[in-house]
Amino acid sequence: MSTSAGANEAGPRLRRTLTLTDLILYGVIVIQPVAPMSVFGVLSDRGKGHVVTAILIAMVAMLFTGISYGRMARAYPSAGSAFTYVAQEVNPTVGYITGWSMVMDYMLNPLICTVWCAGQASAFAPGVPPWIWKIFFVIVFTLLNVRGIKTSARINTGMAIFMGAVVVAIFIAAARFIFGAPHEAAYFSRPFYDPTTFTLGGLFGCTSIAVLTYIGFDGISTLSEEAENPRRNILLATVLTCVVIGVLSAVEVYVAQLIWPASQPFPDINTAYSYVAGRAWAPLFSIVGFTLLLANFGSGLGSQIGAARLLYGMGRSNALPKSFFGAVDEKHRIPRNNVFLVGAVALIGAFLLEIVAGYKTYSLGSTALTWDTFKKIMNGGEAYGLGAEMLNFGALIAFMGVNVAAFLRYYVRSNEKKLGFLIPPVLGFIICLGLWLNLSKPAILVGSIWMIAGIAFGVWKTKGFRETLSFEVPPEE
């Protein structure tokens, strides 16, 4: 394993153009400023109304891992992110395994965003089948990302402004609804604690789901080579993104619980927040639906960037074929091959995932596959839930790896044994391990197959992990 400053290496590089604001906007868009709205109904049902408390606990939990990511980005401002951190501080083989688990996470995010956006767009325009929308969204994601990282940053800014305006409209409508009638004394504190429904099991179960709404903040670290002053800005952007999303999410679910108490069932648990917003002001029902479509569009666009940069970091280090994955387009200074590859995987995977989910739904094992049945499968929305279950397998492995790397570098190998370098990575690792152990069986099964395939490829590519991987830390210009 070797490390070089990279100053003498010929060829185009990624361009450092992203400011701290750009990084925060990227993180907010990938996580989504309306993150809890899509799962609000599930959270409310699981926590018996204690969604605000669960969101705030989850924010603290993710901050520990976020601090580890930021500190490791300070040490290694590389596009390889967790792959580089773990390989440098733990072991190159463990780093490869961590990187491969992240590839699963990053590949699945644009895939499930494609599926969700296609389903929602088809609901707005029922005359256009979802499979056409899938092709459309993948093409748009890919074309926007090959234009360059600054183009994506400007798009993120525009989407953040629009979603921010919608959130403000929700808050205004909610305030008019909430203060438009008298309430009992416990009305405003009940979302935090309701003695009639509170249980520790319910709160922890709700928190385990709420933590997953923060997944995606780690994508900020994959932009280390395109960030100005990455040793400072990556840590600040990661922590500030978690805080911004946490506080914003807490306020969003707080007003929702005031408008729609947990004791009242939702007409549809999957679109619960749309009904909440519609109760506050009828036009918001459709506006929120469109906003969630936009949010998933931004998340898919941003996660494709992260996936491409991760593959670039692994390719440049020779963990993947360097001639393809480690190449940078001279004009736009982006890993164009990887952007196209992620787009192709998202498109093919969106159709395959729908077929697999539809096969189970329509019991095709005992039914002939007719054209009408096939169209039902391709127009269905079963794939989103299946893909979302699988996504967290790789993310949590990467989170655990980064916490171990931060623990080793800043506490074990440091001359100063500070509690600030001990507590965040240890607690971050324990929390992520607990979440990983509670993943569903299908997620663990598919994730294990992915990991076995990746490890087998790594053994072949590196001749039993005996070949040296090169980890370049680029100049900060």
C-alpha positions in Angstrom: 0.0 0.0 0.0 1.4 3.4 -0.9 0.4 7.0 -0.6 1.5 9.9 -2.8 0.8 13.6 -3.0 -0.1 13.1 -6.6 1.5 16.4 -7.6 3.5 14.9 -10.4 0.9 12.6 -11.9 -0.2 13.6 -15.3 -3.8 13.7 -16.5 -6.9 15.6 -15.6 -8.2 15.8 -12.0 -11.4 16.6 -10.3 -11.8 20.3 -10.0 -12.1 22.0 -6.5 -15.1 24.3 -6.9 -17.5 23.4 -4.1 -17.8 25.8 -1.2 -19.0 25.0 2.3 -22.5 26.1 1.3 -22.5 23.9 -1.7 -21.5 20.9 0.4 -24.3 21.6 2.9 -26.9 22.0 0.2 -25.7 18.8 -1.4 -26.0 16.9 1.9 -29.5 18.4 2.6 -30.7 17.5 -0.9 -29.4 14.0 -0.8 -30.9 13.3 2.6 -33.9 15.5 1.6 -35.2 18.6 3.5 -38.6 16.8 3.6 -36.9 13.5 4.8 -39.4 12.5 7.5 -42.5 13.2 5.4 -42.3 10.0 3.3 -42.1 7.8 6.4 -44.1 9.9 8.9 -47.0 7.5 8.9 -44.8 4.5 9.6 -42.9 6.4 12.3 -46.1 7.6 14.0 -47.6 4.1 14.0 -44.4 2.5 15.4 -43.7 5.1 18.0 -47.4 5.7 19.1 -47.0 9.4 18.3 -43.5 10.0 19.7 -42.0 10.9 16.3 -40.4 14.2 17.5 -38.5 12.5 20.3 -37.3 9.7 18.0 -36.1 12.2 15.3 -34.1 14.1 17.9 -32.5 10.9 19.4 -31.7 9.8 15.9 -30.0 13.1 15.1 -27.7 12.7 18.1 -26.9 9.1 17.1 -26.0 10.1 13.5 -23.9 13.0 14.7 -21.4 10.5 16.2 -20.9 8.8 12.9 -20.9 12.2 11.1 -18.1 13.4 13.3 -16.0 10.3 12.5 -16.6 10.9 8.7 -15.6 14.5 9.0 -12.4 13.8 11.0 -11.4 11.1 8.5 -12.0 13.4 5.6 -9.7 15.9 7.3 -6.9 13.2 7.3 -7.7 11.8 3.8 -9.5 14.4 1.6 -10.1 11.7 -1.1 -13.1 10.8 -3.3 -12.8 7.2 -2.1 -14.4 8.2 1.2 -15.0 5.2 3.6 -13.0 2.9 1.3 -9.9 5.0 1.7 -10.4 5.7 5.4 -10.7 2.0 6.4 -8.0 0.8 4.0 -5.5 3.3 5.3 -6.3 3.0 9.0 -7.5 -0.6 9.4 -6.4 -2.8 6.5 -6.5 -2.6 2.7 -8.6 -5.8 2.5 -11.1 -4.5 5.0 -11.1 -1.2 3.1 -12.0 -3.0 -0.1 -14.8 -4.8 1.6 -16.1 -1.5 3.1 -15.9 0.1 -0.3 -17.8 -2.7 -1.9 -20.5 -2.5 0.7 -20.8 1.2 -0.1 -21.1 0.5 -3.8 -24.3 -1.5 -3.0 -25.7 1.4 -1.0 -24.8 4.1 -3.5 -26.0 2.0 -6.5 -29.3 1.3 -4.9 -30.1 4.9 -3.9 -30.5 6.2 -7.5 -32.2 3.0 -8.4 -35.0 3.2 -5.8 -35.3 7.0 -6.4 -35.9 6.2 -10.1 -38.6 3.7 -9.1 -40.3 6.1 -6.7 -40.1 9.1 -9.0 -41.6 7.0 -11.9 -44.5 5.8 -9.7 -45.3 9.3 -8.5 -44.9 10.9 -11.9 -47.3 8.3 -13.3 -49.8 9.2 -10.7 -49.7 12.8 -11.8 -49.8 11.7 -15.5 -51.7 8.4 -15.5 -51.6 8.3 -19.3 -47.8 7.7 -19.2 -46.8 4.2 -17.8 -44.1 4.1 -15.1 -41.6 2.2 -17.3 -41.4 5.2 -19.6 -40.8 7.5 -16.6 -38.1 5.2 -15.4 -36.2 5.7 -18.7 -36.9 9.4 -18.5 -35.5 10.0 -15.0 -32.4 7.9 -15.5 -31.6 9.8 -18.7 -32.1 13.2 -16.9 -30.0 12.1 -13.9 -27.2 11.0 -16.1 -27.2 14.0 -18.5 -27.3 16.5 -15.6 -24.4 14.8 -13.8 -22.1 14.6 -16.9 -22.4 18.3 -17.2 -20.1 18.7 -14.3 -20.2 19.1 -10.5 -20.9 22.8 -10.5 -24.0 22.3 -12.6 -25.2 19.8 -10.1 -24.5 22.2 -7.3 -26.6 25.0 -9.0 -29.5 22.5 -9.5 -29.3 21.6 -5.8 -29.5 25.2 -4.8 -32.7 25.7 -7.0 -34.3 22.6 -5.5 -33.4 23.6 -2.0 -35.1 27.0 -2.5 -38.3 25.4 -3.8 -38.5 22.7 -1.1 -37.8 25.4 1.5 -40.6 27.5 0.2 -43.0 24.5 0.4 -41.9 23.7 4.0 -42.5 27.4 4.9 -46.0 27.1 3.4 -46.6 24.0 5.5 -45.5 25.8 8.6 -47.7 28.8 7.9 -50.8 26.7 7.2 -50.0 24.5 10.2 -49.8 27.6 12.5 -53.1 28.9 11.3 -54.7 25.5 11.9 -53.1 24.9 15.3 -53.7 28.4 16.7 -57.2 28.7 15.2 -58.8 26.8 18.0 -58.3 26.4 21.7 -56.4 23.4 23.1 -55.9 21.6 26.3 -52.8 22.2 28.4 -51.0 19.0 27.3 -51.7 19.6 23.6 -48.3 21.1 22.8 -46.2 18.7 24.8 -47.9 15.5 23.8 -45.8 15.0 20.6 -42.7 14.8 22.9 -44.2 12.6 25.6 -47.7 11.1 25.9 -48.0 9.0 29.1 -51.0 7.2 27.8 -49.1 5.6 24.8 -45.4 5.9 25.7 -43.3 2.7 25.9 -39.5 2.3 25.7 -39.9 -0.4 23.1 -42.1 1.8 20.9 -39.7 4.7 21.2 -36.6 2.7 20.4 -38.4 0.9 17.5 -39.4 4.3 16.1 -35.8 5.6 16.5 -34.4 2.7 14.6 -36.4 3.7 11.6 -35.9 7.4 12.1 -32.1 7.0 12.1 -32.4 5.6 8.5 -33.8 8.9 7.3 -30.4 10.5 7.9 -28.6 8.0 5.7 -26.9 9.8 2.8 -25.0 12.4 4.8 -21.8 10.3 4.1 -22.0 11.3 0.5 -20.5 14.6 1.4 -17.2 13.0 2.0 -17.1 11.6 -1.5 -16.8 15.2 -2.8 -13.5 15.8 -0.8 -11.5 16.3 -4.0 -14.0 18.8 -5.4 -14.3 20.8 -2.2 -12.5 24.0 -1.2 -10.4 23.5 2.0 -11.7 19.9 2.4 -9.9 19.3 5.7 -12.1 22.0 7.3 -15.2 22.1 5.2 -16.1 18.3 5.0 -16.3 18.0 8.8 -18.3 21.2 9.1 -20.6 20.3 6.3 -21.2 16.8 7.6 -22.1 17.9 11.1 -24.1 20.9 10.0 -26.1 18.9 7.5 -27.1 16.4 10.3 -28.1 19.3 12.6 -30.0 21.1 9.8 -31.9 18.0 8.8 -32.5 17.0 12.4 -34.0 20.3 13.5 -36.0 20.7 10.3 -37.3 17.2 10.5 -38.3 17.6 14.2 -40.3 20.7 13.5 -42.0 19.1 10.5 -43.2 16.1 12.4 -44.0 18.2 15.5 -46.6 20.3 13.6 -47.8 17.2 11.8 -48.5 15.4 15.2 -50.4 18.5 16.4 -52.5 18.6 13.3 -53.2 14.8 13.2 -52.9 13.1 16.6 -51.6 9.6 16.7 -54.9 8.3 18.0 -56.5 9.0 14.5 -55.6 6.5 11.8 -54.4 7.7 8.4 -56.3 6.8 5.2 -53.0 5.7 3.7 -50.0 5.2 6.0 -47.5 5.7 3.1 -48.8 9.1 2.1 -49.7 10.2 5.7 -48.0 13.6 5.5 -49.9 14.6 2.4 -53.1 14.1 4.4 -51.7 16.0 7.3 -50.8 19.0 5.0 -54.2 18.7 3.3 -56.0 19.0 6.6 -54.1 22.2 7.3 -54.8 23.6 3.8 -56.4 21.5 1.1 -54.2 22.6 -1.8 -51.1 21.3 0.1 -52.2 17.7 -0.5 -51.1 17.9 -4.1 -48.2 20.3 -3.5 -46.6 18.0 -0.9 -46.9 15.0 -3.3 -45.1 17.0 -6.0 -42.5 18.2 -3.5 -41.7 14.6 -2.4 -41.3 13.8 -6.1 -38.8 16.7 -6.4 -37.0 15.6 -3.2 -36.5 12.0 -4.5 -35.4 13.5 -7.8 -32.7 15.5 -6.0 -31.7 12.5 -3.9 -31.4 10.3 -7.0 -29.3 13.0 -8.8 -27.0 13.5 -5.8 -26.6 9.8 -5.0 -25.5 9.2 -8.6 -22.7 11.7 -8.1 -21.6 10.0 -4.9 -21.6 6.5 -6.5 -19.5 7.8 -9.4 -17.0 9.4 -7.1 -16.8 6.2 -4.9 -16.1 4.1 -8.0 -13.5 6.6 -9.1 -11.7 6.4 -5.8 -11.6 2.6 -5.9 -10.6 2.6 -9.6 -7.7 5.0 -9.0 -6.5 2.9 -6.2 -6.5 -0.2 -8.4 -9.2 -2.0 -6.4 -11.3 -1.8 -9.6 -10.0 -1.7 -13.2 -8.2 1.7 -13.3 -8.5 2.3 -17.0 -12.3 2.5 -16.8 -13.2 3.5 -13.2 -10.2 5.8 -12.6 -10.6 7.9 -15.8 -11.6 11.6 -15.6 -13.2 13.4 -18.5 -10.9 16.2 -19.6 -13.6 18.7 -20.5 -15.9 18.5 -17.5 -13.4 17.0 -15.0 -15.7 14.3 -13.8 -15.5 10.4 -13.8 -17.8 10.2 -16.8 -17.5 6.5 -17.3 -18.8 5.9 -13.8 -21.7 8.3 -14.2 -22.9 6.4 -17.3 -22.4 3.0 -15.5 -24.4 4.0 -12.5 -27.1 5.3 -14.8 -27.2 2.0 -16.7 -27.4 0.0 -13.4 -30.2 2.2 -12.1 -32.2 1.7 -15.3 -31.7 -2.1 -15.6 -32.1 -2.5 -11.8 -35.3 -0.6 -11.7 -36.9 -3.0 -14.2 -35.4 -6.1 -12.6 -36.4 -5.1 -9.1 -40.0 -4.5 -10.3 -40.0 -7.9 -11.9 -38.8 -9.6 -8.8 -41.3 -7.8 -6.6 -44.1 -8.4 -9.1 -43.2 -12.1 -9.4 -43.9 -12.4 -5.7 -46.9 -10.2 -5.7 -48.7 -11.9 -8.6 -47.5 -15.5 -7.7 -46.2 -16.1 -11.1 -44.6 -19.3 -9.9 -48.0 -20.9 -10.5 -49.4 -18.5 -13.1 -48.6 -18.1 -16.7 -46.7 -14.9 -17.5 -49.2 -13.2 -19.9 -48.6 -9.8 -21.4 -51.3 -8.3 -19.3 -49.8 -9.6 -16.1 -46.3 -8.4 -17.2 -47.7 -4.9 -17.7 -49.2 -5.0 -14.2 -45.8 -5.8 -12.8 -44.0 -3.1 -14.7 -46.7 -0.5 -13.7 -46.6 -1.5 -10.1 -44.8 0.1 -7.2 -43.7 -2.9 -5.2 -40.0 -2.5 -6.0 -39.5 0.7 -3.9 -40.0 -1.1 -0.6 -37.8 -4.0 -1.6 -35.0 -1.7 -2.7 -35.2 0.4 0.4 -34.9 -2.7 2.6 -31.7 -3.6 0.8 -30.1 -0.2 0.8 -29.1 0.0 4.5 -27.1 -3.2 4.5 -24.1 -1.6 2.8 -24.5 1.8 4.4 -24.3 0.5 8.0 -21.2 -1.6 7.2 -19.5 1.5 5.9 -20.6 3.5 8.9 -19.1 0.9 11.3 -15.9 0.8 9.3 -15.4 4.6 9.4 -16.1 4.7 13.2 -13.4 2.0 13.7 -11.0 3.9 11.5 -11.6 7.2 13.4 -11.1 5.3 16.7 -7.8 3.8 15.6 -6.4 7.0 14.2 -7.5 9.6 16.7 -7.5 7.6 19.9 -5.5 4.4 19.8 -2.6 5.8 17.8 -2.7 9.3 19.3 -0.5 10.4 22.1 -3.4 12.3 23.6 -6.2 10.0 24.9 -9.1 12.5 24.8 -12.7 11.5 25.5 -13.7 13.5 22.4 -11.8 11.1 20.2 -13.1 8.0 22.1 -16.9 8.6 22.6 -18.1 9.5 19.1 -16.6 6.5 17.2 -17.4 4.0 19.9 -21.1 5.1 20.3 -21.4 5.5 16.5 -20.2 1.9 16.0 -22.4 0.4 18.7 -25.5 2.2 17.3 -24.8 1.2 13.7 -24.1 -2.4 14.7 -27.4 -2.6 16.6 -29.3 -1.3 13.5 -27.4 -3.7 11.2 -28.3 -6.7 13.3 -32.0 -5.8 13.1 -32.2 -5.6 9.3 -34.8 -7.8 7.6 -33.8 -11.2 6.4 -34.2 -10.4 2.7 -31.9 -7.4 3.1 -29.3 -9.6 4.9 -29.6 -12.3 2.3 -29.3 -10.1 -0.8 -26.5 -8.0 0.9 -24.6 -11.2 1.8 -24.8 -12.4 -1.8 -23.5 -9.0 -3.0 -20.6 -9.1 -0.5 -19.6 -12.6 -1.5 -19.6 -11.7 -5.2 -17.5 -8.5 -4.5 -15.0 -10.3 -2.3 -14.6 -13.0 -4.9 -13.9 -10.3 -7.5 -11.4 -8.6 -5.2 -9.5 -11.9 -4.6 -9.2 -12.3 -8.4 -8.4 -8.7 -9.1 -5.7 -8.3 -6.4 -4.4 -11.9 -6.5 -5.7 -12.8 -3.1 -5.3 -9.2 -1.9 -1.5 -9.5 -2.3 -1.2 -6.6 -4.8 -0.5 -3.1 -3.5 -3.3 -0.6 -3.5 -2.2 3.0 -4.1 -4.1 5.7 -2.1 -3.4 9.1 -3.5 -4.2 12.1 -1.4 -4.5 14.9 -3.9 -3.2 18.5 -3.5 -5.6 21.0 -2.1 -4.7 23.7 -4.5 
